[in-house]
């Protein structure tokens, strides 16, 4: 347990569970009746519920009816079954579902279906040796496979735990925490920085206790301390309920600074905006990535290995307006191996930074811009119109200030000037109808989080107000601090009329208003708890403590002072009928029974949370290396260029410059350049892709420095060949934008029954976005990524047998105008990568390299590599270079072997080893390892076994978060002819191009 509060809450719930075992017959009957009524009321009121069909991935079209049938059975019987009748042994209500944090009632989400937890593609895909069609699969088959999978998972965990050394730490430790996710992340970051188990962050809304970690697990003297930073953070669907910026603000500090570190988010995006991700993060994706330090990997490299074909199927079947998306966020710059400091700052002008902040401010609180909302709604079709109106309001002024705090740690600028300019823009803004009503709330949070102090909130001016004006509520205060905590007690009888409607009221926002004769200030960053208040002392020595009881409700919040208070509810139509004024309760600020003004919040520790946060937010920032200056467009929305200044210290380069030599700027990778002068070279990495061809170079020969300005290269389709980075990390290699795959655990599927493969072509066709599908076919298209995708489309069409009926023995890849075939590829199986809802090819690669062993092996099998058995993939040189990078990543993704001490990657320091077509880009560590399946599939190619390395080839899908991806109806009606491909033949041990053929069929 992470905290003692978690253990106490679990104990409370378990005591409620146990209590049901001792109920009298009448109590048991009443309990069962109440339980059944709650279940019935909670069930989704739809004719069909297809949610679980997503678990079938690309085969979800076959799971729609079964998903809907099982949903009804599950909610009727409470068990995973194909029969709509509860088993006799399941005759009692499950007490673990009868009680919850919301009270003594059933609180399971209406969309819950246990089938969603399993990989349904396994049962629907054609099994090896089976002739069953996917549509012939019965619900009983699906349920049986789910039970089998669960059994396998349990056995796997049991095996891992059973094989451990008793004296070693357990390989599996699950730590539990009951409370608010954002508070937990803040507390972990605080504990990591301050080395303290007590934190100033509340356990959850409506609770007064702060998170205090178990000292035995998180203390500095713990034998095996629990982690407070993480290589992977999975946030499930919290994005929909908390907002992505709130999640990034608290998870970024506890994400380890390594290339492989990943933050996962998932949520439902509306089909209305052109760029749903930019709308969610309240700004341009590249700009927000630079400011926050995290960016979606699919945005930088423009593809993902995860398929969302099931979302297209759901949209077709339900006319849905939302799409489920899962994103992997990476540390920006992590794709560049030259960038060793993943916390490297950026330099930006104070004026442009203020412009960015103001744009973020307007976007975060766009729900307050009524004119904009109505204009957007008026332009949308009727079915989509309701989804564009504000539902859950994710952000308050503290959220905005939290983002500013993250940025403050990452930028080099005149911070005070930037904040003063932002302050002026916010004061003069009239687009947000109630923006100025939250002005004091904003200034208060800026101070509390240590981001900035506006002029009037300086300690000197606050003390001057206290000395001159002496407000009546502070008449017995000796000194006045910059901020205060006001505790406002709301009698329970004022809440009672609202309680029956709360379940149907949506998600209303609770806030506190402070009004004067001519003033009206709103505060949304508040804490609310049930309980009673006990006070002691007076004036600035007054203290309060909470006692949690069910007799009243108290709200505490921090302000800088005004006159009249009221608790308000930004509400839904349901509550508006009972709250015409939207006010729950109000009282005069001088009412000492209901209003308590304090120096710090009740139940606070010896140090205030403001001081704690100031310590966290002011920690020093690394500034090693060259810091790039970022220039944005005039609207301060999108980044245009990076500029670096390089002071020349090398004597030879100094001499060359003073003698008049002019350096050149060369592209090294999509993220780095080299400034070359003679035989000297200086390399510089950048956080985002840049275009060295358009570089502007300024030379200061007397002052001996260079200034290089490089435009960013973020246009869709303009990716470089090194879009599959493999990065050295701690003596190993890390993949930046591709997940690892255990091929032996991926279920193979049969290609013998072509009628059972109707899903394959639509699946791989979704690699192409709408934009890409309309680009004319040819050997090269001008987009290296699209060229690779079309080659992959060809490979999967051939490997599945859908293109010509017969699968080739292998594939040879060769660039136009180059004599050598640079790699040969052999596919032994097509498998399901169920975790990413896609298919992969279990492949073996043999790069070209002039070694005697390969030549000898090749000579023994040359008779089998005839044109009728082989397929040649012709391509341009840039695509060939991209495949060189891809094959390195493909072998790394599935490796089960360790790199040797004499690994060529280590010795040469280059990954890939070469881009030349006649040399191997892959190290030799994995050659010949685990080739039993290769020899079993192709016994005639046994001599090649020592020369091949296992690889996983997967589709590269367009991300619908980034650009529009054609729906399945468009793909089905697309009659674009496939790309012609040359056929290979063998002469004297070398692969040559013999002739051109056009593949028949629509693959």
NUMAR-965391 format. One record per residue (C-alpha): residue in three letters; x, y, z. Coordinates in steps of 0.2 Angstrom, whole numbers, plus 5000, padded with zeros to 4 digits. Example, Ala and Ser with C-alpha at 12.3 -4.5 7.8 and 13.67 -1.06 7.14 Angstrom:
# NUMAR-965391
ALA506249785039SER506849955036
This chain:
# NUMAR-965391
UNK500050005000UNK500750174995UNK499850265010UNK499050215027UNK497450305020UNK497350185006UNK497450035018UNK496150115029UNK494950145014UNK495149965008UNK494849905026UNK493250005027UNK492649935010UNK493149755015UNK492249775032UNK490649815022UNK490949665011UNK491049545026UNK489549625034UNK488449555020UNK488949375025UNK488049395042UNK486449485035UNK484749415041UNK483649335028UNK482649495027UNK484149605026UNK484949485013UNK483349495002UNK483249685003UNK485149694999UNK484849584984UNK483349684978UNK484249854980UNK485749774971UNK484749714956UNK483849884955UNK485549974955UNK486149864941UNK484649884930UNK484750074932UNK486550074928UNK486449974912UNK486650074896UNK484950114888UNK485450074870UNK484849944858UNK486649894854UNK488249914864UNK489749874853UNK491149934865UNK491949764867UNK492149744848UNK493649854849UNK494549714858UNK494549614841UNK495549754832UNK495549734813UNK494349594815UNK493049694825UNK491849684810UNK491549504815UNK491349544833UNK489949674833UNK488449564836UNK489349454848UNK489949604858UNK488149674859UNK487449494864UNK488749474878UNK488549644885UNK486649604888UNK487149434895UNK488549504906UNK487349634914UNK485949504916UNK487049374924UNK488549454930UNK489749324923UNK490749304907UNK489649174898UNK488849134881UNK487149084890UNK485949214896UNK485649114912UNK486549144928UNK487448984934UNK486848904950UNK488448934959UNK488349124956UNK486749144966UNK487349294977UNK487649474973UNK489549524972UNK489749634987UNK491349704979UNK490249794967UNK488849834979UNK489949964988UNK491050104981UNK491850264985UNK490250354981UNK489250264995UNK488250104998UNK487750084980UNK488249994963UNK489350114954UNK490050014939UNK490250114923UNK488750084911UNK489950024897UNK490849894906UNK490949724897UNK492249594903UNK492649544885UNK493549714883UNK494949644894UNK495449514881UNK496149494864UNK494649434853UNK495649434837UNK496449274842UNK494849174840UNK494249274825UNK495749264814UNK495949094804UNK496848974815UNK498248874807UNK497448704802UNK495648764803UNK494448804789UNK493248904800UNK492749074793UNK492749224806UNK490849244804UNK490649064809UNK491349104826UNK490149084840UNK490049174856UNK490449024866UNK492149014856UNK492449194861UNK492149154879UNK493148994879UNK494649094872UNK494449234885UNK494549104899UNK496049014890UNK496949184889UNK496649224907UNK497349054912UNK498849084902UNK499149254910UNK498949174928UNK500149034923UNK501449164917UNK501349274933UNK501449114943UNK502949054934UNK503849224935UNK503549234954UNK503949044957UNK505649054948UNK506349204959UNK507749184971UNK507049204989UNK508349324993UNK508049434978UNK506649564977UNK505049514969UNK505049534950UNK503249594952UNK502649724964UNK500949804963UNK500749954974UNK498950024977UNK498450204980UNK496650264983UNK496450444979UNK496650574965UNK497750534951UNK498450714949UNK498750734967UNK499750564967UNK500850624953UNK501250794962UNK501550704978UNK502750574969UNK503650724961UNK503750814978UNK504450664987UNK505750634974UNK506350804975UNK506250844993UNK506650665000UNK505050675011UNK503650555013UNK502450685019UNK501750795005UNK500650955005UNK499450874992UNK497750824997UNK497250634995UNK495750674984UNK494450804982UNK493250814997UNK494650755008UNK495650855020UNK497050735023UNK498750755013UNK499650615005UNK500950535016UNK501850395009UNK502350235019UNK504050275026UNK504450085025UNK504250095006UNK504650275002UNK505850335016UNK507650365013UNK508150225024UNK507050095015UNK508049945010UNK507249934992UNK506450114990UNK504850114980UNK505050214964UNK504550394962UNK505050414944UNK504550294930UNK505050234913UNK503250214907UNK501650304914UNK499950244907UNK498550354911UNK497150254903UNK495650364898UNK495950504911UNK496250624897UNK494350634894UNK494050674912UNK495550774918UNK496250864902UNK497850814893UNK498750974900UNK498350934918UNK499050764915UNK500650824907UNK500950954920UNK501050824934UNK501750674925UNK503250764916UNK504250784932UNK504150604936UNK504550534919UNK506350474918UNK507450564906UNK507850424894UNK507450404875UNK506250254879UNK505250344893UNK503450354887UNK501850434893UNK500250344886UNK498650434885UNK497050374877UNK495350454875UNK493850494863UNK494150634850UNK492750714842UNK492650714823UNK492250894822UNK493950994823UNK495250984809UNK496550944821UNK495850864837UNK497550844846UNK497951034844UNK496251074851UNK496550954866UNK498251024870UNK497651204868UNK498951254855UNK500051204840UNK500751024843UNK502651074840UNK502551234850UNK501751144865UNK503051004863UNK504451134864UNK503751214879UNK503251054889UNK504650934884UNK503450804878UNK502750764861UNK501750624852UNK503050514843UNK501750494829UNK501850684826UNK503650694824UNK503850544813UNK502150544805UNK501650364808UNK501150234821UNK501250054823UNK499550044831UNK498050014821UNK496350094824UNK495350004811UNK494049954824UNK493650134826UNK493250154807UNK492149994809UNK491250064824UNK490950234815UNK490250134800UNK489050024811UNK488450164823UNK488650324814UNK489750374828UNK490550554829UNK491950504841UNK493550404839UNK494550314852UNK496450354851UNK497950304861UNK499550404860UNK501350384865UNK502150544871UNK504050544871UNK505350664878UNK505550794864UNK507250774855UNK507450594861UNK507450534843UNK509150614841UNK510550504847UNK511750664848UNK510550744861UNK511150674877UNK510250804889UNK508450774887UNK508050914899UNK508951044887UNK508151214888UNK507551324873UNK507851504871UNK506351614866UNK506051804866UNK504951864880UNK503751944868UNK503451794858UNK503351684874UNK501951804881UNK501051784865UNK501151594866UNK500551604884UNK499051714879UNK498551594865UNK498551454877UNK497551554890UNK496251584877UNK496151404871UNK496151334889UNK494651444893UNK493751444876UNK492151384885UNK492051564892UNK492051624874UNK490251604870UNK490351694853UNK491651574847UNK490751424853UNK489051474845UNK490051514828UNK490851344828UNK489251254832UNK488351344818UNK489551274805UNK489351094810UNK488150954805UNK486750924817UNK487450754823UNK489150834828UNK488450994834UNK488150944853UNK489950874854UNK490751044851UNK489851124866UNK490751124882UNK490450964892UNK491750934906UNK492751094910UNK494451024912UNK495451184917UNK495451314930UNK496751464933UNK497851344943UNK497951224928UNK498551364918UNK499851424930UNK500351244932UNK500851244914UNK501751404916UNK502751324930UNK503251184918UNK503751304905UNK504751414917UNK505951264920UNK506251234902UNK506551414894UNK507851544894UNK507051714893UNK506751874902UNK505351794913UNK504751944922UNK504652044906UNK503651904898UNK502451884912UNK502152074913UNK501652074895UNK500551924898UNK499752004913UNK499352154902UNK498552054888UNK497451964900UNK496952124909UNK496452194892UNK495552044885UNK493752054881UNK493451884872UNK493251784887UNK491551844895UNK492051814913UNK493951814911UNK494251964922UNK493151894936UNK494551754938UNK495951884938UNK496251874957UNK496151684956UNK497451694943UNK498651814952UNK498451714968UNK498951544959UNK500451634951UNK501051674968UNK500651514976UNK501551404963UNK503051524963UNK502851574944UNK502651764946UNK502051904957UNK501052044950UNK501552214955UNK500152244967UNK500452074976UNK502152114981UNK502452095000UNK502852285002UNK501252344993UNK500152215003UNK500852285019UNK500552455013UNK498752415010UNK498552345028UNK499352495035UNK498352625026UNK496652555023UNK496552435037UNK495052325031UNK493852285046UNK494152095044UNK496052125048UNK495852245062UNK496752125074UNK498052065062UNK499852115066UNK500452085048UNK499652035032UNK500351905021UNK500251905002UNK498851775001UNK497651705013UNK496551555015UNK494651585018UNK493651435025UNK491851455021UNK490651335030UNK489051285021UNK487651215031UNK487151045025UNK485251095023UNK485751205009UNK486451055000UNK485050935004UNK483850994990UNK485150964977UNK485650784982UNK484250694973UNK484750774956UNK486650754957UNK486750584948UNK485850664933UNK486750834934UNK488250794923UNK489850874929UNK489451044937UNK490951154942UNK490951214960UNK491751384963UNK491751524976UNK491351704972UNK491851854982UNK490852004979UNK490952184984UNK489952344980UNK490852354963UNK491852194963UNK491452014958UNK492951894959UNK492751704956UNK493951574963UNK493851394955UNK495451324963UNK494651274979UNK494651124991UNK492951054997UNK492750925012UNK491350865022UNK491550895041UNK491551025054UNK492751165058UNK493651185075UNK494551355077UNK495851425090UNK496651595091UNK496151755083UNK496851875070UNK498351815061UNK498651675074UNK496951595070UNK497051415066UNK495751285060UNK495651105059UNK494450985050UNK493450845059UNK492650735046UNK490850705050UNK489250705040UNK488550865048UNK489151005036UNK490251045021UNK491751165021UNK492651235007UNK494451315008UNK495251414995UNK496651544994UNK496351724990UNK497051904992UNK495551975000UNK493752054997UNK492152085005UNK490651965002UNK490651774999UNK489551654990UNK489751474984UNK489151454966UNK488951304954UNK489251324936UNK487851204933UNK486951104920UNK485151124915UNK484550994928UNK485151094943UNK484751264935UNK482951234939UNK483351214958UNK484651354958UNK484051494947UNK485451614954UNK486651464953UNK487051504971UNK487151364984UNK487451484999UNK488151655003UNK488751745019UNK489551905024UNK491451905025UNK491251965043UNK490251815049UNK491451735061UNK490351575062UNK490351535044UNK491851625037UNK493651605044UNK495151695037UNK496851605040UNK498651625036UNK498651445029UNK497451305025UNK496751195039UNK497651035044UNK499251105035UNK500951035041UNK502351145048UNK502851205031UNK501451285020UNK501151205002UNK501651374994UNK503351365001UNK503451184996UNK502951224978UNK504151364977UNK505551254982UNK505051134968UNK504751254954UNK506351354957UNK507551204956UNK509051244945UNK508951194926UNK510351114916UNK511051234903UNK512451124896UNK512751124877UNK512151244864UNK510451314867UNK509351344852UNK508351504850UNK506651474844UNK505751594832UNK503851584830UNK502651654817UNK501851824819UNK500351754828UNK501451664841UNK500751494837UNK501951394826UNK503851384827UNK504751434811UNK506551404815UNK507951364826UNK509451484828UNK511151434836UNK512651534839UNK514351434839UNK515851514847UNK517351454838UNK518751384849UNK519651264838UNK521251344832UNK521251264815UNK519451324812UNK519851494818UNK521351504806UNK520151444792UNK518851574796UNK520051724797UNK520851674780UNK519151684772UNK518551504771UNK516651474771UNK515951334780UNK514551224774UNK512951164783UNK512550974780UNK511150874786UNK511650734797UNK509950664802UNK508250734802UNK508650814819UNK510450864817UNK511750954806UNK513550964804UNK514551134801UNK515951074790UNK517551174787UNK518951084778UNK519150914787UNK518450984803UNK516550964808UNK515451024822UNK513850924825UNK512351004833UNK510650914837UNK508950994838UNK507350954847UNK506250944831UNK506650904812UNK507551034803UNK507951074785UNK509851104782UNK509551144763UNK508751304768UNK509951354782UNK510551534783UNK512351554789UNK513051714797UNK514951714799UNK515851834811UNK517651824806UNK518251954818UNK517251894833UNK517551714828UNK515751644829UNK514451564818UNK512651594818UNK511551464809UNK509651484807UNK508751324802UNK506851314797UNK505851174804UNK505351034793UNK503650974799UNK502650974783UNK501650804781UNK502550684770UNK504250764771UNK505050644782UNK506850594781UNK507550414779UNK508050404797UNK506250404803UNK506550234813UNK507850294826UNK508750164837UNK509550254851UNK510950194863UNK510350204881UNK511350144896UNK512350014887UNK510849944877UNK509750004863UNK508050094864UNK506750114851UNK505950284851UNK504350264841UNK504150084839UNK503649954852UNK504549794855UNK503649634850UNK503849454857UNK503549364841UNK503449194849UNK501949254859UNK501149324844UNK499749204837UNK500149154819UNK498649144808UNK498349044792UNK498349114775UNK497648954767UNK495849004767UNK495749164757UNK493949194761UNK494449214779UNK495649354775UNK494449484769UNK495049604783UNK496849604778UNK496749724763UNK495749854772UNK496849834787UNK498449874778UNK497650004766UNK497350104782UNK499150144782UNK498750284769UNK497950444775UNK496750534763UNK498150644757UNK499250494753UNK497950394744UNK497750534731UNK499650544727UNK499950464710UNK500850294710UNK502550274704UNK504250214709UNK504450364720UNK503150484726UNK504250624733UNK503750564751UNK504950434758UNK503750374771UNK502350344758UNK503550244747UNK503950134762UNK502150114765UNK501750064747UNK503149934748UNK502449864764UNK500749854756UNK501549754742UNK502449634754UNK500849604765UNK499849574749UNK501049444743UNK501349364760UNK499549334763UNK499249264746UNK497949384742UNK498849474727UNK499249324716UNK498649164726UNK500449104729UNK501649174742UNK503449204736UNK504949114744UNK505649284747UNK505849464743UNK507449554736UNK507549744738UNK508549854726UNK508650034722UNK508450104705UNK510150134696UNK511050034709UNK511849864704UNK511749774721UNK510249704729UNK510449774747UNK509349654757UNK508449484755UNK506849454766UNK506049294770UNK504349284779UNK503949124789UNK502249184797UNK501049314798UNK500549344816UNK499349454826UNK500149594837UNK498549594848UNK499149734859UNK499249854845UNK497749784835UNK498749744820UNK499649604810UNK501549584808UNK502649474797UNK503849354806UNK505349394794UNK507149344792UNK508349474784UNK509949444775UNK510849604771UNK512149614757UNK513949604762UNK515449534753UNK515849394765UNK516449224760UNK515249134771UNK513749214763UNK514349184745UNK514649004750UNK512848984757UNK512049074743UNK512848964730UNK512048814738UNK510248884737UNK510348984721UNK509348854712UNK507848894722UNK507949074720UNK507149084703UNK506049214696UNK504449124699UNK504949104718UNK505549274721UNK504849454721UNK505949604718UNK505449774726UNK506149914716UNK506350084724UNK507150254725UNK508850284734UNK507950374748UNK506750234751UNK508150114751UNK509050214764UNK507450224774UNK507350034773UNK509050024780UNK508550114795UNK506950014796UNK507749844796UNK508949894810UNK507449944820UNK506449784815UNK507849664821UNK507949764837UNK506049764840UNK506049574842UNK507749524848UNK507849394862UNK509749394861UNK511049514869UNK512249624860UNK513949554861UNK515449654869UNK516149664851UNK514549714843UNK514849824828UNK513649954834UNK514749974849UNK516449974840UNK515950084825UNK514750194835UNK513550204821UNK511750144820UNK511450084806UNK513250034802UNK513150094784UNK511950164771UNK512950084757UNK511949954747UNK513349824747UNK513649824765UNK512649764780UNK511849894791UNK511449764805UNK512649704818UNK513049514817UNK512549484835UNK510849404830UNK511349314814UNK510849134815UNK510049144832UNK508449054834UNK508249004816UNK507348834819UNK505748914812UNK506648974797UNK507348804793UNK505648724796UNK504748834784UNK506148834771UNK507148674773UNK507948704756UNK508648864762UNK509548784777UNK511248844771UNK510649024774UNK510149004792UNK511849064799UNK511749224789UNK509949284793UNK509249384807UNK507549384814UNK506449544811UNK504749594814UNK503949694799UNK502349784803UNK501249914794UNK501550094797UNK499850174800UNK499350364797UNK498750434813UNK497050504813UNK497550624827UNK498750714814UNK497850704798UNK496250624790UNK496250444787UNK495050374774UNK493550274780UNK493350094775UNK491950134762UNK493250244753UNK494550114753UNK493349974747UNK492850084732UNK494650134728UNK495150054711UNK496850124710UNK498050004702UNK499449934712UNK501249984710UNK502149884697UNK503549784704UNK505049704695UNK505349514697UNK507049454703UNK508049314696UNK509749244700UNK511349244690UNK513049184696UNK512449214714UNK511849394711UNK510149454710UNK509649554695UNK508149634688UNK507449534674UNK505749614669UNK504249714674UNK502549634679UNK500949714685UNK500049624699UNK498249574696UNK496949614708UNK496649764719UNK498049734731
